[in-house]
């Protein structure tokens, strides 16, 4: 050996790597080890004292010690050890953040972000994995790595979206390249920031990754100070760019941003707007700095795209390019806190491209206080258009409105990050949109199966109603609510992209129905006022319909969509009222104000349980058919069908009212006759109706715990207990005779429905 000193150094390095491999082949974890006696405890301490971090000898013999999963298996088998448990970690139930300005962020409290923060965690999936070099193998625990090429080895498949490397210094441009075990390039990025990020192909898993750093011409080779690999949701913020702010963690991927104003540059913000928007979504949580982003505590990344200049303006062409690039990059959510008049094909097609790739696209409604009918990109079909509210849930006076509006979010006096490491308060629908984008990203992080249609439906169904009941043109479906949206159960979804609840509908225009991915290949059924108007196979994510103008006694029409598989099982359901031009009261020519059930009939009409006839009559004394009874009940109780195939021989889907009958059967409200028929046109008796109402209210049909009313004609009736239950609740009147076998009139049933409704309200 020519150089004995060099040989000894190499040998020492080899021993070090062997030691690292033995001790850290898996990452160390905290374990609680229990003993039966002091003697056993002492024997354990003699051998493993260097691994013990704490001990408990007051109430029991136990220690907290560090071992790998491999080692703890052997420890557990020792005769001196009575039990071993992981030292499970707990967190504050209040989800308290240590960011000093969080108390000034009224917006995150308004949309109930803090209550879900504990459900999420950001995890570096490289911690504990093996780093293999030509010199040996060691476990990665975040230590500096003075090598430019190495492999990351994992015993289990890793699903990753992004890998980032930070170096100790930058002399000029450097390159980060990631390849698979066969040397195939998975991703590469070059730049002169200290951190470079790469996005890895979606829906792939890895056991081996090879990392290569190229720093050609550097006087001093770089040292890797941090290496992170994650599986995160990706949000594209298309705006004025984003500054290198102190309150941004590694979740704002500046090295991947693009500048369309000055091509070739980083997407750095010279205005402040984009930094503010980015902070609302992704400001780092629990870093003892500034604020908390709506998704800054969750596995969510943000890429900034600069399309607006230092004056805050930019063209549709550049915005469209950014949208298309965000889709190619694999964005899950796109935030467009920008608005203006003028519709262009290039931007419309870019938005459609995003939606066809199931990307959630969120846009500001605009700040002119006008109808957003001609304001884009918010008015493109499928875009979630966001209005702004203040701290008191009042719609901001500047917030645009109209039937294109979808939802609201905090937008007045919103504190967030700004250029030059500052924090500022800004107002506008631009501030509201990123709150919705943040919640959309949280939904995707909660369940990666969710696509854009499922996410928009969750956002709308869980929103807090703040103005008129249901949808309205100023607040949309209400203020976005994170916790409620996350807690909704998983389901497939259909959603009209061009029709809102209560919207005046032009039947000459094509309407677009959005379909979630799981419904492709299944069937869709469209009903107007419970009459089937179209059945179609769902062969695309968007379906176009020309809806017929079905004659109706009122201007409002119930529009129902059902998605079902080929067995008839219902997988998705949507129902809304359209063409809202009806008055609050009904002027039926045969129901004068002196009629005994006038008020009840008015209530039934106002609540949309009854329609009347096209000749403007209600026919109050006409007998009620079984079909119409179920249709009216379904409008009150809003049952959803479980099956689209008829349970009866005489109720085909083409029968008007068939769907409510199927829904009532699924709820066990109606059972039909022994011969397999429903007999929809038969008249319903008072006893039959009492039983159906009792079932609908989940009241007992075979017992009654109160003092029964002495109806003189109910002894031995199958409806005895049902009638007693309804009489007790004030739904049927306590008179000497109930007349169970008499047929029910339309007026009598309207009165019973009105009383049922009042009972339901009183119970709430």
Secondary structure, DSSP 8 states (H G I E B T S, - for coil): ---HHHHHHHHHHHHHHHHHHHHHSS--EEEEEEESSHHHHHHHHHHHGGGEEEEE-SSSEEEEEEE-HHHHHHHHT-TT--EEEE------TT-----TTGGG-HHHHHTT-GGGGGG-----TTTT-EEEETTEEEE-SS--B--SEEEEEEEEEEE-SEEEEEES--SS-EEEEEE-TT--EEEEEEESSSEEEEE--TT-EEEEEEEEEE-TT-SS---EEEEEEE--EEEEEEEB-----TT--TTB-GGG-EESSSTTS----SSSHHHHHHHHHH--SSSSSS---TTTTSSEEEEEEE-S-TTS---HHHHHHHHHHHHHHT-SEEEE---EE---HHHHHHHHHHHHTT-EEEEE--SSSSBGGGEETTTSTT-EEEEEE-TTS-B-TT--BSTT--EEEE-SSEEEEETTTEEEEE-SHHHHHHHHHHHHHHHHHH-TT--HHHHHHHHHHHSB--SSSS-BTTTBT-B--HHHHHHS-----EEESS--TT----TTS-EEEEE-GGGTTSEEEEEETTEEEEEEE--SSEEEE-------SSS-EEEEEEEE-TT-BEEEEEEEEE-----SS---TT--TTSTTHHHHHHHHHTTS----TTS---TTSB-BHHHHHHHHHHHH----SBSS-SSTT--TTSTTHHHHHHHHHTTS----TTS---TTSB-BHHHHHHHHHHHTT--SS---S-----TT-TT-TTHHHHHHHHHTTSS---S---TTSB-BHHHHHHHHHHHHHHHHHH-
